[in-house]
């Protein structure tokens, strides 16, 4: 579901990690930032994101975020207070929390 710009969504599979099972956005040039605490939470929140039109699809391959600020602000509520949605004003920051 995430933007097709070459970024990846990955799952923390480190079994003794405090964030085991969480999903991360691996943005090119930034690093990993936690998006959600589980795959099911990610899918549920992504559905809300689409229903509320925080993200729209131009076609089957390209998604757009019409208002990045609104998407981050509203994303905090639907995805949780995860690092990815808490980096307003510091978008080029990697928040490491998968110890």
TORDRENNU-504419 format. One line per 8 residues: number of its first residue (from 1); their letters; for each residue x, y, z of C-alpha. Coordinates in nm, 4 decimals, always signed. Example, Ala and Ser with C-alpha at 12.3 -4.5 7.8 and 13.67 -1.06 7.14 Angstrom:
2
1	as	+1.2300 -0.4500 +0.7800; +1.3670 -0.1060 +0.7140
END
This chain:
99
1	xxxxxxxx	+0.0000 +0.0000 +0.0000; +0.2866 +0.2382 +0.0420; +0.3596 +0.4696 -0.2452; +0.5655 +0.2815 -0.5035; +0.8542 +0.5262 -0.4756; +1.1021 +0.2502 -0.4043; +1.0334 +0.2436 -0.0307; +0.9685 -0.0846 +0.1464
9	xxxxxxxx	+0.7426 -0.1910 +0.4308; +0.9094 -0.4478 +0.6531; +0.8201 -0.6520 +0.9588; +1.0378 -0.6705 +1.2691; +1.1155 -1.0430 +1.3022; +1.3635 -1.0089 +1.5892; +1.1892 -1.2363 +1.8397; +1.3333 -1.0746 +2.1532
17	xxxxxxxx	+1.2674 -0.7170 +2.0349; +1.0209 -0.4979 +2.2239; +0.8616 -0.4135 +1.8876; +0.8522 -0.7695 +1.7507; +0.5853 -0.7949 +1.4783; +0.5696 -0.4200 +1.4163; +0.5734 -0.2788 +1.0635; +0.8322 -0.0265 +0.9484
25	xxxxxxxx	+0.8655 +0.2042 +0.6517; +1.2126 +0.1740 +0.5036; +1.2362 +0.5062 +0.3233; +1.5148 +0.5601 +0.0792; +1.7826 +0.7669 +0.2471; +1.6101 +0.7893 +0.5873; +1.6062 +0.4476 +0.7480; +1.3302 +0.2636 +0.9329
33	xxxxxxxx	+1.0386 +0.4278 +1.1097; +0.7640 +0.2218 +1.2765; +0.4270 +0.2578 +1.1022; +0.2145 +0.0252 +1.3133; +0.2415 -0.2313 +1.5902; +0.1214 -0.5283 +1.3822; +0.0229 -0.6359 +1.0335; -0.3464 -0.6500 +1.1280
41	xxxxxxxx	-0.3349 -0.2978 +1.2755; -0.1594 -0.1766 +0.9596; -0.4237 -0.3276 +0.7323; -0.7113 -0.1927 +0.9439; -0.5592 +0.1562 +0.9557; -0.4787 +0.1483 +0.5828; -0.8459 +0.0739 +0.5133; -0.9474 +0.3795 +0.7147
49	xxxxxxxx	-0.6809 +0.5857 +0.5358; -0.8383 +0.4905 +0.2015; -1.1983 +0.5348 +0.3174; -1.1207 +0.8822 +0.4550; -0.9244 +0.9670 +0.1369; -0.5990 +1.0513 +0.3184; -0.4503 +0.8399 +0.0382; -0.6052 +0.8020 -0.3061
57	xxxxxxxx	-0.5138 +0.5878 -0.6023; -0.4551 +0.7617 -0.9335; -0.4531 +0.4179 -1.0966; -0.3816 +0.0604 -0.9873; -0.0105 +0.1341 -0.9386; +0.0128 +0.4918 -0.8124; -0.1159 +0.6213 -0.4814; -0.1135 +0.9871 -0.3871
65	xxxxxxxx	-0.1329 +1.1699 -0.0567; -0.3229 +1.4926 -0.1299; -0.2196 +1.6617 +0.1969; +0.0899 +1.5166 +0.3672; +0.0455 +1.7249 +0.6827; -0.3162 +1.6095 +0.7241; -0.2168 +1.2501 +0.6483; +0.0476 +1.2569 +0.9230
73	xxxxxxxx	-0.1828 +1.4254 +1.1737; -0.4767 +1.1952 +1.1057; -0.2467 +0.8967 +1.0662; -0.1361 +0.9357 +1.4287; -0.4942 +0.8691 +1.5320; -0.5631 +0.5744 +1.3027; -0.2185 +0.4079 +1.2992; -0.1335 +0.4973 +1.6588
81	xxxxxxxx	+0.1308 +0.7241 +1.7993; +0.4062 +0.5513 +1.6051; +0.7332 +0.7199 +1.5050; +0.6404 +0.7379 +1.1357; +0.3423 +0.9610 +1.2084; +0.5157 +1.1605 +1.4827; +0.7929 +1.3153 +1.2742; +0.6262 +1.6338 +1.1544
89	xxxxxxxx	+0.9009 +1.8855 +1.0859; +1.1717 +1.6191 +1.0918; +1.0819 +1.4010 +0.7933; +1.4436 +1.3065 +0.7256; +1.4829 +1.1565 +1.0749; +1.5227 +0.7872 +1.1541; +1.3702 +0.6864 +1.4863; +1.5283 +0.3615 +1.6050
97	xxx	+1.3036 +0.1643 +1.8399; +1.3481 -0.2028 +1.7441; +1.6102 -0.2971 +2.0045
END
